[in-house]
Amino acid sequence: GFDDMLMCSPQDRPGRVSPGRRAVSHQRDREGSGWDRRLALATGVDVTESSSHDRYGLEFNNTHFMKDEYDPHYGQATKEYALSERNLAKAGEPENWQQEPTVRTDQGFTVSAWLQPDQLDGKVRTAVSQKGSVNSSFFLGIRTTTVNGVTGPRFVLYAPQSNTAGAPGQIAASSEVLTDEDIAQWSHVVFVYDPQASQQIRLFVNGTLVAGATGTLWHADGPLVLGSVWHTPAGSTGAWVDQWHGGIDYVQAYQGAMSDKRVAVLHKAESQLRANAIG
């Protein structure tokens, strides 16, 4: 079986964390007992009512979500992302939320997310990653690549070879080029890392295997990140880059490498949830 480490679909309205920061989705396991996990939202991330599955999803861009022109945050430029946190306090103690990794990325794991890009502008856009001290261990999102002689934006998994500045990496890119018809459409994107397989890195879109690559991942000991990625170029310092523009919903991370068949079953089940949600 799989250890269902985190389901990040924000089903509750956010609560205040600190000025300009919010948190969503107090996680629970299958039996309903608290896991004391949440997503902390950077300033500007919007919790919207137009999600793929539930009443609420997350919307990322580079402008604060405030629509009231008299609010001091109106029109504010932002760097938007969400970080996984865990409450380390014992029973009866004050809450102690700390950033923690969601999965061990040097062991088999699976990450599943529903993504809705709102623009295809040629820039790298990262939807899901897990932060290391220098780099993130994987970047799941959209970037312009060339496959079979055709260049265009695609769903891509990129994995730096090490946690060092400027490290090269492996890439698994879908052969299908995204077009304007894909803007504002929800796609189910799954990344599987299976260190025991001949192709350790596998990428799925809407239940179908679309790309594979060989490579060994290292463990990133920071939080799971939605909407951006921590990256350090050679000769530079680390920063949040590759801002996602659009929606992210129903993110799930499993400690365990799903088979192709199991990914297809997962897609079918979640597609049914989405159909039920939108009526």
GIRARA-V14929 format. One record per residue. N is the residue number from 0. RES is the residue in one small letter. PHI is phi as a letter, one per 20 degrees, with the letter a starting at -180 (NA if undefined). D_FIRST is the distance of its C-alpha to the first C-alpha in whole Angstrom. Layout:
n=N res=RES phi=PHI d_first=D_FIRST
n=N res=RES phi=PHI d_first=D_FIRST
This chain:
n=0 res=g phi=NA d_first=0
n=1 res=f phi=d d_first=4
n=2 res=d phi=e d_first=7
n=3 res=d phi=f d_first=9
n=4 res=m phi=f d_first=12
n=5 res=l phi=a d_first=15
n=6 res=m phi=d d_first=16
n=7 res=c phi=d d_first=20
n=8 res=s phi=f d_first=22
n=9 res=p phi=f d_first=25
n=10 res=q phi=e d_first=25
n=11 res=d phi=c d_first=28
n=12 res=r phi=f d_first=32
n=13 res=p phi=f d_first=32
n=14 res=g phi=d d_first=33
n=15 res=r phi=f d_first=36
n=16 res=v phi=d d_first=34
n=17 res=s phi=a d_first=38
n=18 res=p phi=g d_first=41
n=19 res=g phi=n d_first=39
n=20 res=r phi=c d_first=35
n=21 res=r phi=c d_first=33
n=22 res=a phi=c d_first=30
n=23 res=v phi=c d_first=27
n=24 res=s phi=m d_first=24
n=25 res=h phi=f d_first=23
n=26 res=q phi=e d_first=19
n=27 res=r phi=c d_first=18
n=28 res=d phi=e d_first=14
n=29 res=r phi=f d_first=13
n=30 res=e phi=e d_first=16
n=31 res=g phi=n d_first=18
n=32 res=s phi=f d_first=19
n=33 res=g phi=f d_first=20
n=34 res=w phi=e d_first=19
n=35 res=d phi=l d_first=22
n=36 res=r phi=d d_first=21
n=37 res=r phi=b d_first=24
n=38 res=l phi=d d_first=25
n=39 res=a phi=e d_first=29
n=40 res=l phi=e d_first=31
n=41 res=a phi=f d_first=34
n=42 res=t phi=g d_first=37
n=43 res=g phi=o d_first=37
n=44 res=v phi=f d_first=34
n=45 res=d phi=d d_first=34
n=46 res=v phi=e d_first=32
n=47 res=t phi=d d_first=33
n=48 res=e phi=e d_first=33
n=49 res=s phi=d d_first=32
n=50 res=s phi=d d_first=29
n=51 res=s phi=e d_first=26
n=52 res=h phi=c d_first=24
n=53 res=d phi=d d_first=26
n=54 res=r phi=f d_first=29
n=55 res=y phi=c d_first=29
n=56 res=g phi=c d_first=28
n=57 res=l phi=d d_first=29
n=58 res=e phi=c d_first=32
n=59 res=f phi=d d_first=33
n=60 res=n phi=b d_first=36
n=61 res=n phi=d d_first=39
n=62 res=t phi=c d_first=41
n=63 res=h phi=g d_first=41
n=64 res=f phi=f d_first=40
n=65 res=m phi=f d_first=43
n=66 res=k phi=e d_first=45
n=67 res=d phi=e d_first=48
n=68 res=e phi=f d_first=50
n=69 res=y phi=e d_first=52
n=70 res=d phi=f d_first=49
n=71 res=p phi=f d_first=49
n=72 res=h phi=e d_first=46
n=73 res=y phi=g d_first=47
n=74 res=g phi=m d_first=47
n=75 res=q phi=f d_first=45
n=76 res=a phi=f d_first=44
n=77 res=t phi=c d_first=40
n=78 res=k phi=d d_first=37
n=79 res=e phi=d d_first=34
n=80 res=y phi=a d_first=31
n=81 res=a phi=c d_first=28
n=82 res=l phi=c d_first=26
n=83 res=s phi=f d_first=23
n=84 res=e phi=c d_first=24
n=85 res=r phi=c d_first=23
n=86 res=n phi=e d_first=25
n=87 res=l phi=e d_first=26
n=88 res=a phi=f d_first=29
n=89 res=k phi=f d_first=28
n=90 res=a phi=g d_first=29
n=91 res=g phi=n d_first=33
n=92 res=e phi=e d_first=33
n=93 res=p phi=f d_first=34
n=94 res=e phi=g d_first=31
n=95 res=n phi=c d_first=30
n=96 res=w phi=e d_first=29
n=97 res=q phi=c d_first=28
n=98 res=q phi=f d_first=26
n=99 res=e phi=b d_first=23
n=100 res=p phi=f d_first=20
n=101 res=t phi=e d_first=17
n=102 res=v phi=c d_first=15
n=103 res=r phi=e d_first=16
n=104 res=t phi=e d_first=18
n=105 res=d phi=e d_first=18
n=106 res=q phi=c d_first=15
n=107 res=g phi=g d_first=12
n=108 res=f phi=b d_first=12
n=109 res=t phi=c d_first=12
n=110 res=v phi=c d_first=15
n=111 res=s phi=c d_first=16
n=112 res=a phi=b d_first=20
n=113 res=w phi=e d_first=23
n=114 res=l phi=c d_first=26
n=115 res=q phi=c d_first=29
n=116 res=p phi=f d_first=32
n=117 res=d phi=d d_first=36
n=118 res=q phi=a d_first=37
n=119 res=l phi=c d_first=37
n=120 res=d phi=d d_first=40
n=121 res=g phi=n d_first=39
n=122 res=k phi=e d_first=38
n=123 res=v phi=f d_first=34
n=124 res=r phi=c d_first=32
n=125 res=t phi=d d_first=29
n=126 res=a phi=e d_first=26
n=127 res=v phi=c d_first=23
n=128 res=s phi=b d_first=24
n=129 res=q phi=c d_first=23
n=130 res=k phi=e d_first=26
n=131 res=g phi=d d_first=27
n=132 res=s phi=f d_first=31
n=133 res=v phi=d d_first=32
n=134 res=n phi=c d_first=30
n=135 res=s phi=e d_first=27
n=136 res=s phi=f d_first=24
n=137 res=f phi=b d_first=24
n=138 res=f phi=c d_first=26
n=139 res=l phi=d d_first=24
n=140 res=g phi=r d_first=27
n=141 res=i phi=c d_first=30
n=142 res=r phi=b d_first=33
n=143 res=t phi=e d_first=36
n=144 res=t phi=c d_first=35
n=145 res=t phi=d d_first=37
n=146 res=v phi=c d_first=35
n=147 res=n phi=l d_first=37
n=148 res=g phi=n d_first=40
n=149 res=v phi=d d_first=39
n=150 res=t phi=d d_first=39
n=151 res=g phi=r d_first=38
n=152 res=p phi=f d_first=35
n=153 res=r phi=b d_first=31
n=154 res=f phi=f d_first=28
n=155 res=v phi=b d_first=27
n=156 res=l phi=d d_first=25
n=157 res=y phi=c d_first=27
n=158 res=a phi=c d_first=26
n=159 res=p phi=g d_first=28
n=160 res=q phi=f d_first=28
n=161 res=s phi=b d_first=29
n=162 res=n phi=e d_first=30
n=163 res=t phi=c d_first=34
n=164 res=a phi=f d_first=36
n=165 res=g phi=m d_first=37
n=166 res=a phi=f d_first=34
n=167 res=p phi=f d_first=33
n=168 res=g phi=b d_first=30
n=169 res=q phi=e d_first=28
n=170 res=i phi=c d_first=28
n=171 res=a phi=c d_first=26
n=172 res=a phi=c d_first=28
n=173 res=s phi=f d_first=28
n=174 res=s phi=f d_first=31
n=175 res=e phi=e d_first=32
n=176 res=v phi=f d_first=34
n=177 res=l phi=f d_first=34
n=178 res=t phi=c d_first=37
n=179 res=d phi=g d_first=39
n=180 res=e phi=f d_first=37
n=181 res=d phi=e d_first=34
n=182 res=i phi=f d_first=35
n=183 res=a phi=m d_first=34
n=184 res=q phi=e d_first=32
n=185 res=w phi=e d_first=28
n=186 res=s phi=c d_first=26
n=187 res=h phi=e d_first=22
n=188 res=v phi=d d_first=21
n=189 res=v phi=c d_first=18
n=190 res=f phi=d d_first=18
n=191 res=v phi=d d_first=15
n=192 res=y phi=d d_first=16
n=193 res=d phi=c d_first=15
n=194 res=p phi=f d_first=17
n=195 res=q phi=e d_first=16
n=196 res=a phi=e d_first=18
n=197 res=s phi=f d_first=21
n=198 res=q phi=d d_first=21
n=199 res=q phi=f d_first=19
n=200 res=i phi=d d_first=20
n=201 res=r phi=c d_first=19
n=202 res=l phi=c d_first=21
n=203 res=f phi=c d_first=20
n=204 res=v phi=c d_first=23
n=205 res=n phi=l d_first=22
n=206 res=g phi=n d_first=19
n=207 res=t phi=d d_first=21
n=208 res=l phi=f d_first=21
n=209 res=v phi=d d_first=24
n=210 res=a phi=a d_first=25
n=211 res=g phi=b d_first=23
n=212 res=a phi=b d_first=25
n=213 res=t phi=e d_first=24
n=214 res=g phi=r d_first=24
n=215 res=t phi=d d_first=23
n=216 res=l phi=e d_first=22
n=217 res=w phi=d d_first=23
n=218 res=h phi=e d_first=22
n=219 res=a phi=e d_first=23
n=220 res=d phi=e d_first=24
n=221 res=g phi=e d_first=25
n=222 res=p phi=f d_first=24
n=223 res=l phi=f d_first=22
n=224 res=v phi=c d_first=25
n=225 res=l phi=d d_first=25
n=226 res=g phi=n d_first=29
n=227 res=s phi=a d_first=30
n=228 res=v phi=b d_first=29
n=229 res=w phi=e d_first=31
n=230 res=h phi=b d_first=33
n=231 res=t phi=c d_first=36
n=232 res=p phi=f d_first=38
n=233 res=a phi=g d_first=40
n=234 res=g phi=m d_first=43
n=235 res=s phi=c d_first=42
n=236 res=t phi=d d_first=40
n=237 res=g phi=f d_first=37
n=238 res=a phi=b d_first=36
n=239 res=w phi=f d_first=34
n=240 res=v phi=c d_first=35
n=241 res=d phi=l d_first=34
n=242 res=q phi=g d_first=34
n=243 res=w phi=f d_first=32
n=244 res=h phi=c d_first=34
n=245 res=g phi=p d_first=33
n=246 res=g phi=e d_first=30
n=247 res=i phi=c d_first=26
n=248 res=d phi=b d_first=24
n=249 res=y phi=l d_first=20
n=250 res=v phi=f d_first=19
n=251 res=q phi=c d_first=15
n=252 res=a phi=c d_first=14
n=253 res=y phi=c d_first=10
n=254 res=q phi=e d_first=10
n=255 res=g phi=q d_first=8
n=256 res=a phi=e d_first=10
n=257 res=m phi=f d_first=10
n=258 res=s phi=f d_first=12
n=259 res=d phi=g d_first=15
n=260 res=k phi=f d_first=14
n=261 res=r phi=f d_first=11
n=262 res=v phi=f d_first=14
n=263 res=a phi=f d_first=16
n=264 res=v phi=f d_first=14
n=265 res=l phi=g d_first=14
n=266 res=h phi=f d_first=17
n=267 res=k phi=f d_first=19
n=268 res=a phi=f d_first=17
n=269 res=e phi=f d_first=18
n=270 res=s phi=f d_first=22
n=271 res=q phi=f d_first=22
n=272 res=l phi=g d_first=22
n=273 res=r phi=f d_first=24
n=274 res=a phi=f d_first=27
n=275 res=n phi=f d_first=26
n=276 res=a phi=f d_first=27
n=277 res=i phi=e d_first=30
n=278 res=g phi=m d_first=31
